[in-house]
Amino acid sequence: MNEKLVREVILSFREVQRKTHYFLAEEASRREITVMQLLALSTIKKEPHLTLGELAERMKLGKSTVSGIVDRLVKAGFLSRTRNDQNRRTLNLKLTEMGDQKATETYDLFFKRLDPILEIDEKELQNMLKTHHKILTILEREGANK
């Protein structure tokens, strides 16, 4: 395989990521929330009762950055902080009903905007997904070797 083709594939990934991120940002903005706030809500939705540190780790952001995101989500009524029964110094984060609704509604509308992708044959999409997994496996292996 030549180097030019690898470049084109990687740049194509980047462009798809850029366009889908733009759609997500638009849907989030229409619902008066940022993409980072939306990602925090969806992360907590998948893993209820995370601590601030755990959320920062999952989002691959610094604790101070995530702390600001969480503060705004709590103020907006989308998240609540509760004390951990085992460790009173630890605060767990929990979605409120309003936060759950906000995340669900925003992602539903975002994925609805991506429906035209279904014009691509299902087998072709499955093959692309397999190829993406292979590329990720190779890159992870290479990253581990450094």
C-alpha positions as CSV (number, residue, x, y, z in Angstrom):
1,M,0.0,0.0,0.0
2,N,1.4,3.4,-0.8
3,E,1.9,6.3,1.6
4,K,-0.4,8.6,-0.3
5,L,-3.4,6.3,0.1
6,V,-2.8,6.0,3.9
7,R,-2.7,9.9,4.0
8,E,-6.0,10.1,2.1
9,V,-7.7,7.6,4.4
10,I,-6.5,9.4,7.6
11,L,-7.5,12.8,6.2
12,S,-10.9,11.3,5.2
13,F,-11.4,10.1,8.8
14,R,-10.6,13.6,10.0
15,E,-13.0,15.2,7.7
16,V,-15.9,12.8,8.6
17,Q,-15.1,13.5,12.3
18,R,-15.1,17.3,11.7
19,K,-18.5,17.2,9.9
20,T,-20.2,15.0,12.5
21,H,-18.8,17.1,15.3
22,Y,-20.2,20.2,13.6
23,F,-23.7,18.6,13.4
24,L,-23.4,17.6,17.1
25,A,-22.3,21.1,18.0
26,E,-25.3,22.6,16.1
27,E,-27.8,20.3,17.8
28,A,-26.3,21.0,21.2
29,S,-26.3,24.7,20.6
30,R,-30.0,24.6,19.6
31,R,-30.7,23.1,23.0
32,E,-28.5,25.6,24.8
33,I,-25.8,23.2,25.8
34,T,-22.2,22.8,24.7
35,V,-20.7,19.6,23.2
36,M,-18.5,19.1,26.3
37,Q,-21.5,19.4,28.6
38,L,-23.4,16.9,26.4
39,L,-20.5,14.5,26.5
40,A,-20.4,14.8,30.3
41,L,-24.1,14.1,30.5
42,S,-23.8,11.0,28.2
43,T,-20.8,9.7,30.0
44,I,-22.7,9.9,33.3
45,K,-25.7,8.4,31.7
46,K,-23.6,5.3,30.7
47,E,-21.9,5.2,34.1
48,P,-24.1,6.6,36.8
49,H,-22.5,7.9,40.0
50,L,-19.1,8.7,38.6
51,T,-16.9,11.0,40.7
52,L,-15.4,14.2,39.2
53,G,-12.0,12.6,38.8
54,E,-13.5,9.5,37.1
55,L,-15.5,11.7,34.7
56,A,-12.4,13.8,33.9
57,E,-10.6,10.5,33.1
58,R,-13.4,9.2,30.9
59,M,-13.5,12.5,29.0
60,K,-9.7,12.7,28.8
61,L,-9.8,16.2,30.2
62,G,-8.3,17.9,33.3
63,K,-10.2,17.9,36.6
64,S,-10.4,21.7,36.7
65,T,-11.9,21.8,33.2
66,V,-14.4,19.1,34.0
67,S,-15.2,20.8,37.3
68,G,-16.3,23.9,35.4
69,I,-18.4,21.8,33.1
70,V,-20.0,20.1,36.0
71,D,-20.6,23.3,37.9
72,R,-22.6,24.7,34.9
73,L,-24.6,21.5,34.5
74,V,-25.5,21.5,38.2
75,K,-26.5,25.1,38.0
76,A,-28.7,24.4,35.0
77,G,-30.4,21.5,36.8
78,F,-29.0,18.7,34.6
79,L,-26.7,17.1,37.2
80,S,-26.7,16.7,41.0
81,R,-23.9,16.0,43.3
82,T,-24.4,13.5,46.1
83,R,-22.1,12.4,48.9
84,N,-20.7,8.9,48.7
85,D,-21.8,6.7,51.6
86,Q,-18.4,4.9,51.9
87,N,-16.3,8.1,51.7
88,R,-18.1,11.3,52.8
89,R,-15.3,13.5,51.1
90,T,-16.2,12.0,47.7
91,L,-19.0,13.5,45.6
92,N,-20.8,11.3,43.0
93,L,-22.5,12.9,40.0
94,K,-26.0,11.9,39.0
95,L,-28.1,12.9,36.0
96,T,-31.3,14.6,36.9
97,E,-34.5,13.8,34.9
98,M,-34.0,17.1,33.0
99,G,-30.4,16.2,32.2
100,D,-31.3,12.7,31.0
101,Q,-34.0,14.3,28.8
102,K,-31.5,16.9,27.4
103,A,-28.9,14.3,26.5
104,T,-31.4,11.8,25.0
105,E,-33.2,14.5,22.9
106,T,-30.0,16.0,21.6
107,Y,-28.4,12.7,20.6
108,D,-31.7,11.5,19.0
109,L,-31.8,14.6,16.8
110,F,-28.1,14.4,16.0
111,F,-28.4,10.8,14.9
112,K,-31.6,11.7,12.9
113,R,-29.4,14.1,10.9
114,L,-27.1,11.3,10.1
115,D,-29.9,9.1,8.7
116,P,-28.8,9.9,5.1
117,I,-25.7,7.7,5.7
118,L,-28.1,4.8,5.6
119,E,-28.2,5.4,1.8
120,I,-24.9,3.5,1.8
121,D,-25.3,-0.3,1.6
122,E,-25.3,-2.0,5.0
123,K,-22.6,-4.5,3.9
124,E,-20.4,-1.6,2.8
125,L,-20.8,0.1,6.2
126,Q,-20.0,-3.1,8.0
127,N,-16.9,-3.6,6.0
128,M,-15.8,0.0,6.7
129,L,-16.4,-0.6,10.4
130,K,-14.2,-3.8,10.3
131,T,-11.5,-1.8,8.5
132,H,-11.7,0.9,11.2
133,H,-11.3,-1.7,13.9
134,K,-8.2,-3.1,12.1
135,I,-6.7,0.3,11.8
136,L,-7.3,1.1,15.5
137,T,-5.8,-2.3,16.5
138,I,-2.7,-1.5,14.5
139,L,-2.4,2.1,15.9
140,E,-2.9,0.9,19.4
141,R,-0.3,-1.8,18.9
142,E,2.1,0.8,17.5
143,G,1.4,3.2,20.4
144,A,2.2,0.4,22.9
145,N,5.5,-0.2,21.2
146,K,6.7,3.4,21.7
